[in-house]
Amino acid sequence: MARKPRRDIFFEKNLFVYRAIQVAVMMVICFGALAARLVYVQQVEHHKYVTESERNRIRVRASEPVRGRIFDATGAVVAENQHSYQLVLSPSEIDDLDDTIERLGNLIEIKERDIQRFIKLRRVASAFDAIPLRGNLTDEEIARLAVVNHKFPGVDITDTYDRYYPLGSTYAHIVGYIGRINDRELEANKGAWYSSSAYIGKTGLERFYERQLRGTPGIARQEVNASGKTVRILEETKPIPGRDFYLTIDHRAQDKAIAVLGKETGALVAVDPRDGAVLAMASTPVFDSNLFLGGISVADYRRLADDPERPLYDRTVLGQYPPGSTIKPHIVLQALAKNVVPSGYSINCPGYYMLPDVDHRYRDWAKWGHGRVNLTDSIEQSCDVMFYDLAFNMGIDRLSAGLKEFGLGEKTGIDQIGERSGLVPTRDWKQSRRGQKWFPGETIITGIGQGYMMATPLQLAYSTALIASRGKTPRPHLQAGYRDNLTGVYRPFTPEPHAYEIKASKSQWDMVEKAMFRVTAGGRGTARKVFAENAYRIAGKTGTAQVFSIAQDSVYNADAIDRKLRDHALFVAYAPIEDPQIAVSVLIEHGGSGGSVAAPIAKRFLDYYLLELQPLQQQEREAQQ
């Protein structure tokens, strides 16, 4: 019988002790690490976890202020707020969102576009945000919902203010419109307490003065439960309403500007030479700003966006056109002021101009020329040859510098979004933009407002106002002032002075004014037929801007070319000469002759403003005293 192996009790005892020590050490290490972590959490990260706990318990919510209104110069409401009720859903408090929306749809009308907008807003909303589903609830709809409110947890009716533009299309381009904030705008306005369903200015003054019109949101610190429902309000600051803005424009003048433009595609801008106040700023065709409130329909947007005449495009500040002959008075004044030519300077105009040692002929609009003309004659008759000659003698450097003194080639600084600067070309501009040197022939055509040169209708009206005021008109502006709705204090707007000093003598200003008067009243004036027997004295200048170049020996025939290739018609003027109170520019796209198309439109507007509206405004002021 085999014997069992003898147990080594001593070895087993030592092995047990060794393993026990290992386990003990491991337990000490684990408990030590746990204790260290506990100390770290309690001491080092205490503030972090308290803060996160506080965030889970405390919600900071912003309440939108009442948006400021906009009034015109007469006090007529241009943009207002209409009180209404909306249906909002808090998804965090609703178990079955689709079922809830379906049941709500059995009570009130909920369109597919309402649902799609809700889905879009929910994607960018915070977890506990209340999201609007339907707006403009009727009293009957509110009553239906109130009866069954207990069956719809997470569904509420809240009051709100909807923007409305009572005058529709009259101020559409100027005032613009508001719309739901988008992701890009939310990112750009971080810290301004915009919710994902908030409204924000999209275009025009609504966007330019967004911060002032919106006001300051109210902030509430609320204690909430696990479901996100408010338990109590811990701290609250009330919203501060936005400012009310007042415009420089009388809606009657604005309506008239749109009316005289009629079905033409173009623009009319009127500026007060005394203070830079914009008196009218019309771009046609127009659109109704109210279409964009609450979200424009696809059909309406496509109709506007696909219209070849681009009604959404504000030609007054965005449209850039060759100014043509409308800048000839500016060039004469600069040529005199910079001593390029004497006041008695004259040339013979054979109907063309040639540079020394160059065969190319730069044609005058009058095929057989104007004969002997002086500076006054050249403005009255719009003699191109004189201005080819003046441009050549001035050179592009002095010519460009002189035109910029009239605000051309740079933004006027008007309170509008996206204003274009136009273009007064220079050597440096061409070299940097095209990598080419400047040629003398390019100077020649700049002298008649063609070539690279571009200007907006606003710039043309403002530069004309500067002639009327002899360089003193402040920068153009649409705001007359604002009222602080917290204090009730009205503060008038202070315009900025013109950026340049135009150094010209009284006799030089007088000569240019006389020449512009002869445009409308002289025996050979290009607008004499339009202003014959006028009731007031007016200084003006016609312009016809070439859209495309034609060969030297070709004949321009408007009837034989596509309408989009026809010349633009322009006219600028100020009146009355003795005491200038209004400067105006008119541009008609592809309208042809400035004298026969743009000038009559300007006359109808000026007649109304000076002979009808101004006397009426005076009567209204006297009645208020």
C-alpha positions as CSV (number, residue, x, y, z in Angstrom):
1,M,0.0,0.0,0.0
2,A,1.4,3.3,-1.2
3,R,2.0,6.0,1.4
4,K,0.5,9.5,1.0
5,P,3.0,12.3,0.5
6,R,3.7,14.2,3.6
7,R,2.2,17.8,3.7
8,D,4.7,20.6,4.1
9,I,2.7,22.5,6.7
10,F,5.4,25.1,7.2
11,F,5.5,25.9,3.4
12,E,1.7,26.1,3.2
13,K,1.6,28.5,6.1
14,N,4.2,30.8,4.6
15,L,2.4,30.7,1.2
16,F,-0.9,31.7,2.9
17,V,0.8,34.5,4.8
18,Y,2.4,35.7,1.6
19,R,-0.8,35.7,-0.3
20,A,-2.7,37.4,2.5
21,I,-0.1,40.2,2.5
22,Q,-0.5,40.6,-1.3
23,V,-4.3,40.8,-0.9
24,A,-3.9,43.3,1.9
25,V,-1.5,45.4,0.0
26,M,-3.9,45.4,-3.0
27,M,-6.8,46.4,-0.8
28,V,-4.8,49.2,0.8
29,I,-3.8,50.5,-2.7
30,C,-7.4,50.3,-3.9
31,F,-8.9,51.9,-0.9
32,G,-6.1,54.5,-1.0
33,A,-6.9,55.3,-4.6
34,L,-10.6,55.5,-3.8
35,A,-9.9,57.8,-0.8
36,A,-7.6,59.9,-2.9
37,R,-10.2,60.2,-5.6
38,L,-12.8,61.1,-3.0
39,V,-10.6,63.8,-1.6
40,Y,-9.9,65.1,-5.1
41,V,-13.6,65.2,-6.0
42,Q,-14.5,66.8,-2.7
43,Q,-11.7,69.3,-2.5
44,V,-10.4,70.0,-6.0
45,E,-13.4,69.4,-8.2
46,H,-16.0,70.5,-5.7
47,H,-16.7,73.7,-7.6
48,K,-17.1,71.9,-10.9
49,Y,-19.7,69.4,-9.7
50,V,-21.6,72.0,-7.7
51,T,-21.7,74.1,-10.9
52,E,-22.9,71.2,-13.0
53,S,-25.5,70.3,-10.4
54,E,-26.6,73.9,-10.3
55,R,-26.9,73.8,-14.1
56,N,-29.2,70.7,-13.9
57,R,-31.3,72.5,-11.4
58,I,-31.1,76.1,-12.6
59,R,-32.1,77.3,-16.1
60,V,-31.3,80.8,-17.4
61,R,-34.0,81.9,-19.9
62,A,-34.2,85.1,-22.0
63,S,-37.4,86.9,-22.8
64,E,-37.6,88.9,-26.0
65,P,-38.2,92.7,-25.6
66,V,-40.9,94.5,-27.6
67,R,-39.2,95.6,-30.9
68,G,-39.0,99.3,-31.5
69,R,-41.3,100.8,-34.1
70,I,-40.4,102.9,-37.2
71,F,-42.2,106.1,-38.2
72,D,-41.8,108.3,-41.2
73,A,-41.3,112.1,-41.2
74,T,-45.0,112.7,-40.7
75,G,-45.4,110.3,-37.8
76,A,-47.1,107.6,-40.0
77,V,-46.3,104.1,-38.8
78,V,-43.9,102.3,-41.2
79,A,-43.2,99.2,-39.0
80,E,-45.2,98.2,-36.0
81,N,-45.9,95.3,-33.7
82,Q,-49.3,93.5,-33.5
83,H,-50.1,91.5,-30.4
84,S,-51.0,87.9,-31.1
85,Y,-51.1,84.4,-29.5
86,Q,-49.0,81.4,-30.6
87,L,-49.1,77.7,-29.8
88,V,-45.8,76.4,-28.4
89,L,-44.6,72.9,-27.6
90,S,-41.9,71.8,-25.1
91,P,-40.7,68.5,-26.5
92,S,-38.9,67.6,-23.2
93,E,-42.3,67.4,-21.5
94,I,-44.1,65.5,-24.3
95,D,-44.0,61.6,-24.4
96,D,-45.3,61.2,-28.0
97,L,-44.6,64.4,-30.0
98,D,-46.1,63.1,-33.3
99,D,-49.3,62.0,-31.6
100,T,-49.6,65.3,-29.9
101,I,-49.3,67.3,-33.1
102,E,-51.8,65.0,-34.8
103,R,-54.3,65.5,-32.0
104,L,-53.7,69.3,-32.0
105,G,-54.4,69.2,-35.8
106,N,-57.9,67.8,-35.1
107,L,-58.6,70.9,-33.0
108,I,-57.1,73.7,-35.1
109,E,-55.6,74.1,-38.5
110,I,-51.9,73.1,-38.6
111,K,-50.4,73.2,-42.1
112,E,-47.6,71.1,-43.4
113,R,-45.4,74.2,-43.5
114,D,-46.1,74.8,-39.8
115,I,-44.9,71.3,-39.0
116,Q,-41.8,71.5,-41.2
117,R,-40.9,74.9,-39.6
118,F,-41.3,73.3,-36.2
119,I,-39.0,70.4,-37.1
120,K,-36.4,72.8,-38.4
121,L,-36.5,74.9,-35.2
122,R,-36.3,71.9,-33.0
123,R,-33.1,70.8,-34.6
124,V,-31.3,73.9,-33.3
125,A,-33.3,74.4,-30.1
126,S,-32.0,73.8,-26.6
127,A,-33.3,70.7,-24.8
128,F,-35.9,72.5,-22.7
129,D,-36.9,75.2,-25.2
130,A,-40.5,75.9,-26.0
131,I,-40.9,75.8,-29.8
132,P,-43.7,77.6,-31.7
133,L,-45.9,75.4,-33.8
134,R,-48.7,77.8,-34.9
135,G,-49.0,81.6,-34.7
136,N,-51.8,84.1,-35.1
137,L,-54.3,82.0,-33.1
138,T,-57.9,83.2,-33.4
139,D,-60.1,83.6,-30.3
140,E,-62.1,80.6,-31.4
141,E,-58.9,78.5,-31.7
142,I,-57.7,79.7,-28.3
143,A,-61.0,78.7,-26.7
144,R,-60.9,75.2,-28.2
145,L,-57.4,74.6,-26.9
146,A,-58.1,76.0,-23.5
147,V,-61.0,73.5,-22.9
148,V,-58.6,70.5,-23.4
149,N,-55.4,72.0,-22.1
150,H,-55.2,69.4,-19.3
151,K,-54.9,66.7,-22.0
152,F,-51.8,68.2,-23.5
153,P,-48.8,68.4,-21.2
154,G,-46.0,70.4,-22.6
155,V,-48.4,72.5,-24.8
156,D,-48.9,76.1,-24.0
157,I,-50.4,79.3,-25.5
158,T,-48.2,82.3,-25.2
159,D,-48.6,85.9,-26.3
160,T,-46.2,87.5,-28.7
161,Y,-45.8,90.5,-31.0
162,D,-45.8,90.1,-34.8
163,R,-44.1,92.6,-37.0
164,Y,-46.3,94.4,-39.6
165,Y,-45.6,97.0,-42.3
166,P,-48.8,99.0,-42.8
167,L,-47.5,100.8,-45.9
168,G,-46.6,97.5,-47.6
169,S,-44.3,98.1,-50.6
170,T,-43.7,101.9,-50.0
171,Y,-40.7,101.4,-47.8
172,A,-39.9,97.8,-48.7
173,H,-36.3,98.4,-49.8
174,I,-35.6,101.1,-47.2
175,V,-37.0,99.4,-44.1
176,G,-36.5,95.8,-45.2
177,Y,-38.0,93.0,-43.1
178,I,-37.4,90.6,-40.2
179,G,-37.3,86.9,-40.2
180,R,-36.4,83.8,-38.2
181,I,-32.8,83.8,-37.1
182,N,-30.6,81.2,-38.9
183,D,-27.6,79.2,-37.7
184,R,-25.1,81.7,-39.1
185,E,-26.8,84.6,-37.4
186,L,-27.0,82.7,-34.1
187,E,-23.3,82.1,-34.3
188,A,-22.6,85.8,-35.1
189,N,-24.7,87.0,-32.2
190,K,-23.5,84.7,-29.5
191,G,-24.0,86.3,-26.1
192,A,-26.9,88.5,-27.3
193,W,-29.5,86.0,-25.9
194,Y,-31.2,85.1,-29.2
195,S,-33.3,81.9,-29.0
196,S,-33.4,79.5,-31.9
197,S,-36.9,80.7,-32.8
198,A,-36.2,84.5,-32.4
199,Y,-36.7,87.0,-35.2
200,I,-33.9,89.3,-36.5
201,G,-33.6,92.1,-39.0
202,K,-32.7,90.6,-42.4
203,T,-32.5,93.6,-44.7
204,G,-32.7,97.4,-44.8
205,L,-33.1,99.5,-41.6
206,E,-34.4,96.4,-39.7
207,R,-31.0,94.9,-40.1
208,F,-28.9,98.1,-39.9
209,Y,-30.4,99.1,-36.6
210,E,-31.1,95.6,-35.3
211,R,-29.4,96.1,-32.0
212,Q,-31.2,99.4,-31.2
213,L,-34.6,98.2,-32.6
214,R,-34.5,94.9,-30.7
215,G,-33.8,96.3,-27.3
216,T,-32.4,94.3,-24.4
217,P,-33.7,90.9,-23.5
218,G,-35.0,90.1,-20.0
219,I,-33.1,87.4,-18.1
220,A,-34.7,85.0,-15.6
221,R,-32.9,82.4,-13.5
222,Q,-35.4,79.6,-12.9
223,E,-35.3,76.6,-10.7
224,V,-36.6,73.5,-12.6
225,N,-37.4,69.9,-11.8
226,A,-36.1,66.8,-13.5
227,S,-38.7,67.3,-16.3
228,G,-37.5,70.8,-17.0
229,K,-40.7,72.5,-15.6
230,T,-40.2,75.7,-13.7
231,V,-40.5,75.3,-9.9
232,R,-39.8,79.0,-9.0
233,I,-38.1,82.1,-10.4
234,L,-34.9,82.9,-8.4
235,E,-34.0,86.1,-10.1
236,E,-35.4,88.2,-13.0
237,T,-34.6,91.3,-15.0
238,K,-37.3,92.7,-17.2
239,P,-36.7,93.2,-20.9
240,I,-36.0,96.8,-22.1
241,P,-38.0,97.7,-25.2
242,G,-36.2,98.7,-28.4
243,R,-36.0,102.3,-29.6
244,D,-38.6,103.9,-31.9
245,F,-36.9,105.3,-35.1
246,Y,-38.1,108.2,-37.2
247,L,-37.2,108.6,-40.9
248,T,-36.4,111.7,-42.9
249,I,-38.8,110.6,-45.6
250,D,-42.4,111.7,-45.9
251,H,-44.4,108.7,-47.2
252,R,-46.2,110.9,-49.7
253,A,-42.9,111.8,-51.4
254,Q,-41.9,108.2,-51.4
255,D,-45.2,107.1,-52.9
256,K,-44.8,109.8,-55.6
257,A,-41.3,108.6,-56.4
258,I,-42.5,105.1,-56.9
259,A,-45.5,106.4,-59.0
260,V,-43.4,108.5,-61.4
261,L,-41.0,105.6,-62.0
262,G,-44.1,103.6,-62.9
263,K,-43.4,100.4,-64.8
264,E,-39.8,101.4,-65.5
265,T,-36.9,99.4,-64.0
266,G,-34.9,102.1,-62.2
267,A,-34.3,104.3,-59.2
268,L,-35.0,107.8,-58.0
269,V,-33.1,109.4,-55.0
270,A,-33.8,112.8,-53.5
271,V,-31.5,114.5,-50.9
272,D,-31.9,117.7,-49.0
273,P,-28.6,119.7,-49.8
274,R,-28.9,121.6,-46.6
275,D,-28.6,118.7,-44.1
276,G,-28.1,115.4,-46.1
277,A,-31.6,114.1,-45.2
278,V,-32.9,111.6,-47.8
279,L,-36.3,112.9,-49.0
280,A,-37.1,109.9,-51.2
281,M,-35.3,106.7,-52.2
282,A,-37.2,104.5,-54.6
283,S,-36.2,101.4,-56.5
284,T,-38.6,99.8,-59.0
285,P,-40.1,97.3,-59.3
286,V,-41.1,97.0,-55.6
287,F,-42.3,94.2,-53.3
288,D,-44.4,93.9,-50.2
289,S,-42.3,93.3,-47.0
290,N,-45.2,91.6,-45.3
291,L,-44.7,88.6,-47.6
292,F,-41.6,87.7,-45.6
293,L,-43.2,87.8,-42.1
294,G,-43.7,84.3,-40.6
295,G,-41.8,82.8,-43.5
296,I,-42.5,83.5,-47.2
297,S,-44.1,80.7,-49.2
298,V,-42.1,78.9,-51.8
299,A,-44.3,80.2,-54.6
300,D,-44.1,83.8,-53.6
301,Y,-40.3,83.6,-53.2
302,R,-39.8,82.0,-56.5
303,R,-42.0,84.6,-58.2
304,L,-39.8,87.4,-56.7
305,A,-36.4,85.6,-57.2
306,D,-37.1,84.6,-60.8
307,D,-38.4,87.9,-61.9
308,P,-35.9,89.2,-64.5
309,E,-36.4,92.8,-63.3
310,R,-35.2,91.7,-59.8
311,P,-37.7,93.5,-57.4
312,L,-35.7,92.4,-54.3
313,Y,-32.7,94.3,-55.6
314,D,-32.4,97.8,-54.2
315,R,-30.9,99.8,-57.1
316,T,-30.5,103.0,-55.1
317,V,-27.5,101.7,-53.1
318,L,-26.7,98.3,-54.7
319,G,-27.0,99.3,-58.4
320,Q,-23.7,100.5,-60.0
321,Y,-23.9,102.2,-63.4
322,P,-21.7,104.3,-65.6
323,P,-22.7,107.9,-64.6
324,G,-22.3,109.1,-68.2
325,S,-22.5,112.9,-68.7
326,T,-24.0,113.6,-65.3
327,I,-20.5,114.1,-64.0
328,K,-19.6,116.7,-66.5
329,P,-20.3,119.7,-64.2
330,H,-18.1,118.1,-61.5
331,I,-15.2,117.8,-64.0
332,V,-15.5,121.4,-65.2
333,L,-15.4,122.6,-61.6
334,Q,-12.4,120.5,-60.8
335,A,-10.6,121.7,-64.0
336,L,-11.2,125.3,-63.0
337,A,-10.3,124.8,-59.3
338,K,-7.1,122.9,-60.1
339,N,-6.1,125.6,-62.7
340,V,-6.1,123.0,-65.6
341,V,-7.9,125.5,-67.8
342,P,-8.9,129.2,-67.5
343,S,-12.6,130.2,-67.1
344,G,-12.7,131.5,-70.7
345,Y,-11.4,128.2,-72.2
346,S,-12.9,127.1,-75.5
347,I,-12.3,124.6,-78.2
348,N,-13.7,123.7,-81.6
349,C,-15.8,120.5,-81.7
350,P,-15.8,118.8,-85.1
351,G,-17.7,115.7,-83.7
352,Y,-14.7,113.7,-82.7
353,Y,-11.4,113.9,-80.6
354,M,-8.0,112.5,-81.4
355,L,-5.0,112.0,-79.2
356,P,-1.7,113.2,-80.5
357,D,-0.1,110.7,-82.9
358,V,-3.1,108.3,-82.6
359,D,-5.5,107.6,-85.5
360,H,-8.4,106.5,-83.3
361,R,-11.3,108.9,-83.2
362,Y,-13.3,109.4,-79.9
363,R,-16.8,110.3,-81.1
364,D,-19.1,113.0,-79.9
365,W,-22.8,112.1,-79.5
366,A,-23.5,114.8,-82.0
367,K,-22.2,113.4,-85.3
368,W,-21.3,116.8,-86.9
369,G,-20.1,118.3,-83.6
370,H,-21.0,121.5,-81.7
371,G,-18.7,124.0,-83.3
372,R,-16.9,126.4,-81.1
373,V,-17.9,125.8,-77.4
374,N,-16.7,127.2,-74.1
375,L,-17.0,125.5,-70.7
376,T,-20.6,126.7,-70.1
377,D,-21.7,125.7,-73.6
378,S,-20.1,122.2,-73.1
379,I,-22.3,121.5,-70.1
380,E,-25.4,122.9,-71.7
381,Q,-25.0,120.9,-74.9
382,S,-23.2,118.0,-73.3
383,C,-20.3,118.3,-75.7
384,D,-18.2,115.1,-75.3
385,V,-15.2,116.5,-77.2
386,M,-14.7,119.2,-74.6
387,F,-14.6,116.6,-71.8
388,Y,-12.3,114.3,-73.8
389,D,-10.0,117.4,-73.9
390,L,-10.4,118.3,-70.2
391,A,-9.7,114.7,-69.1
392,F,-6.6,114.5,-71.3
393,N,-5.3,117.8,-69.9
394,M,-6.1,116.8,-66.3
395,G,-4.7,113.3,-66.5
396,I,-6.2,110.4,-64.7
397,D,-4.5,111.2,-61.3
398,R,-6.1,114.7,-61.0
399,L,-9.3,113.6,-62.6
400,S,-9.9,110.7,-60.2
401,A,-8.9,112.8,-57.2
402,G,-11.3,115.5,-58.2
403,L,-14.2,113.2,-58.7
404,K,-13.6,111.5,-55.3
405,E,-14.0,114.9,-53.6
406,F,-17.7,114.7,-54.7
407,G,-18.1,111.4,-52.9
408,L,-17.8,109.3,-56.0
409,G,-15.9,106.0,-55.9
410,E,-16.6,105.4,-52.1
411,K,-19.6,104.6,-49.9
412,T,-21.6,107.6,-48.8
413,G,-22.0,106.1,-45.3
414,I,-25.8,106.0,-45.4
415,D,-27.6,103.9,-42.8
416,Q,-28.2,101.0,-45.1
417,I,-26.8,97.5,-45.3
418,G,-24.6,96.5,-48.3
419,E,-24.1,99.9,-49.9
420,R,-21.8,99.7,-52.9
421,S,-18.9,102.1,-53.4
422,G,-19.1,102.5,-57.1
423,L,-15.7,103.0,-58.9
424,V,-13.5,105.9,-59.8
425,P,-10.6,104.2,-61.6
426,T,-6.9,105.0,-60.9
427,R,-3.6,103.7,-62.2
428,D,-3.1,101.7,-59.0
429,W,-6.6,100.2,-59.2
430,K,-6.0,98.9,-62.7
431,Q,-2.5,97.6,-61.9
432,S,-3.7,95.8,-58.7
433,R,-7.0,94.5,-60.2
434,R,-5.9,93.6,-63.8
435,G,-2.1,93.7,-63.7
436,Q,-2.0,96.2,-66.5
437,K,-0.8,99.8,-66.9
438,W,-3.1,102.7,-67.5
439,F,-3.6,104.0,-71.1
440,P,-4.3,107.6,-72.2
441,G,-7.4,106.4,-74.0
442,E,-8.9,105.2,-70.7
443,T,-8.5,108.7,-69.3
444,I,-10.4,110.1,-72.3
445,I,-13.5,108.0,-71.8
446,T,-13.5,108.5,-68.0
447,G,-14.0,112.2,-68.9
448,I,-17.6,111.3,-70.1
449,G,-18.4,108.9,-67.2
450,Q,-17.7,105.8,-69.2
451,G,-15.1,103.1,-69.2
452,Y,-14.5,101.6,-65.8
453,M,-16.3,104.3,-63.9
454,M,-19.4,103.3,-61.9
455,A,-21.8,105.1,-59.5
456,T,-24.9,104.3,-57.6
457,P,-28.1,106.5,-57.9
458,L,-27.5,107.6,-54.3
459,Q,-24.0,108.8,-55.1
460,L,-25.3,110.8,-58.1
461,A,-27.9,112.5,-55.9
462,Y,-25.4,113.2,-53.2
463,S,-22.7,114.6,-55.5
464,T,-25.4,116.8,-57.1
465,A,-26.4,118.0,-53.6
466,L,-22.8,118.9,-53.0
467,I,-22.9,121.2,-56.1
468,A,-26.1,122.8,-54.8
469,S,-24.6,123.4,-51.3
470,R,-21.1,124.3,-52.8
471,G,-19.5,121.3,-51.0
472,K,-21.3,121.6,-47.6
473,T,-23.9,118.8,-47.7
474,P,-23.4,116.4,-44.8
475,R,-23.4,112.7,-45.5
476,P,-26.9,111.3,-46.6
477,H,-29.0,109.7,-43.9
478,L,-32.4,108.1,-43.4
479,Q,-32.7,108.4,-39.7
480,A,-34.1,111.7,-38.4
481,G,-33.9,110.6,-34.8
482,Y,-35.0,108.0,-32.2
483,R,-37.1,107.8,-29.1
484,D,-35.9,105.9,-26.0
485,N,-38.9,103.9,-24.9
486,L,-37.5,103.6,-21.4
487,T,-37.1,107.3,-20.7
488,G,-39.3,108.8,-23.4
489,V,-36.5,111.1,-24.5
490,Y,-36.3,111.9,-28.3
491,R,-32.8,112.4,-29.7
492,P,-32.3,113.9,-33.1
493,F,-29.8,112.4,-35.5
494,T,-26.6,114.4,-36.1
495,P,-25.2,113.7,-39.6
496,E,-21.5,113.5,-40.3
497,P,-19.9,116.3,-42.4
498,H,-18.7,115.6,-45.9
499,A,-15.3,114.0,-45.9
500,Y,-13.6,116.3,-48.4
501,E,-13.2,120.0,-48.8
502,I,-13.9,121.1,-52.3
503,K,-11.7,124.1,-52.9
504,A,-13.3,126.3,-55.6
505,S,-14.0,130.0,-55.8
506,K,-17.5,131.6,-55.8
507,S,-17.1,132.5,-59.5
508,Q,-16.3,128.9,-60.4
509,W,-19.3,127.6,-58.5
510,D,-21.4,130.2,-60.2
511,M,-20.2,129.2,-63.7
512,V,-21.1,125.6,-63.1
513,E,-24.5,126.5,-61.7
514,K,-25.2,128.8,-64.7
515,A,-24.3,126.0,-67.1
516,M,-26.6,123.5,-65.4
517,F,-29.4,126.1,-65.5
518,R,-28.9,126.4,-69.2
519,V,-29.3,122.6,-69.5
520,T,-32.9,123.1,-68.5
521,A,-33.5,126.6,-69.9
522,G,-30.9,127.4,-72.5
523,G,-31.5,127.6,-76.2
524,R,-29.5,124.4,-76.8
525,G,-30.0,122.7,-73.4
526,T,-30.4,118.9,-73.6
527,A,-33.4,119.1,-71.2
528,R,-34.9,122.4,-72.4
529,K,-38.0,120.9,-73.9
530,V,-38.9,119.1,-70.6
531,F,-38.5,122.2,-68.4
532,A,-39.9,124.9,-70.8
533,E,-41.9,127.5,-68.9
534,N,-41.0,125.8,-65.6
535,A,-42.5,127.3,-62.4
536,Y,-39.1,127.3,-60.6
537,R,-35.5,127.6,-61.7
538,I,-33.7,124.3,-61.8
539,A,-30.1,123.3,-62.4
540,G,-29.7,119.9,-64.1
541,K,-27.6,117.6,-66.2
542,T,-28.7,114.8,-68.6
543,G,-26.8,111.6,-69.0
544,T,-26.9,108.6,-71.3
545,A,-24.7,105.7,-70.2
546,Q,-23.5,103.3,-72.8
547,V,-23.9,99.6,-71.8
548,F,-21.7,98.1,-74.4
549,S,-19.1,99.3,-76.9
550,I,-19.7,99.7,-80.6
551,A,-17.1,99.9,-83.3
552,Q,-15.7,103.3,-84.3
553,D,-17.6,103.5,-87.6
554,S,-20.8,101.8,-86.5
555,V,-24.1,103.6,-85.9
556,Y,-26.0,103.0,-82.6
557,N,-29.5,101.9,-83.3
558,A,-31.5,101.2,-80.2
559,D,-34.4,99.6,-82.1
560,A,-32.1,97.0,-83.7
561,I,-30.5,95.7,-80.5
562,D,-31.8,93.7,-77.5
563,R,-33.3,95.8,-74.7
564,K,-30.7,94.7,-72.2
565,L,-28.0,96.2,-74.4
566,R,-29.6,99.6,-74.7
567,D,-28.2,102.7,-73.0
568,H,-29.2,103.7,-69.5
569,A,-31.0,107.0,-69.1
570,L,-29.9,109.4,-66.3
571,F,-30.8,112.9,-65.0
572,V,-29.5,114.8,-62.0
573,A,-30.8,118.2,-60.8
574,Y,-31.3,120.5,-57.9
575,A,-33.9,123.2,-57.2
576,P,-34.8,126.0,-56.7
577,I,-31.5,127.5,-57.8
578,E,-31.9,130.6,-55.5
579,D,-32.4,128.4,-52.4
580,P,-31.7,124.7,-53.1
581,Q,-33.9,122.4,-51.1
582,I,-33.8,119.2,-53.0
583,A,-31.3,117.4,-55.2
584,V,-32.5,114.4,-57.3
585,S,-31.1,111.7,-59.4
586,V,-33.1,109.4,-61.8
587,L,-31.8,106.3,-63.5
588,I,-33.8,104.2,-65.9
589,E,-32.2,100.9,-66.9
590,H,-31.9,100.6,-70.7
591,G,-34.2,103.7,-71.0
592,G,-32.2,105.4,-73.7
593,S,-31.9,109.2,-73.6
594,G,-31.6,110.9,-70.3
595,G,-33.2,114.1,-71.7
596,S,-36.3,112.4,-73.1
597,V,-36.8,109.6,-70.5
598,A,-35.2,110.3,-67.1
599,A,-35.6,114.1,-67.1
600,P,-39.5,114.0,-67.5
601,I,-39.7,111.6,-64.5
602,A,-37.5,114.0,-62.4
603,K,-39.7,116.9,-63.4
604,R,-42.9,115.2,-62.3
605,F,-41.4,114.4,-59.0
606,L,-39.9,117.8,-58.4
607,D,-43.1,119.6,-59.4
608,Y,-45.0,117.5,-56.9
609,Y,-42.4,118.0,-54.1
610,L,-41.9,121.8,-54.6
611,L,-45.3,122.9,-55.7
612,E,-47.7,120.6,-53.8
613,L,-46.0,118.7,-51.0
614,Q,-43.9,121.5,-49.5
615,P,-46.8,124.0,-49.2
616,L,-48.9,121.2,-47.6
617,Q,-46.2,120.4,-45.1
618,Q,-45.9,124.1,-44.2
619,Q,-49.7,124.2,-43.6
620,E,-49.4,121.1,-41.4
621,R,-46.6,122.7,-39.3
622,E,-48.6,125.9,-38.9
623,A,-51.6,124.0,-37.8
624,Q,-49.6,122.2,-35.1
625,Q,-48.3,125.4,-33.6
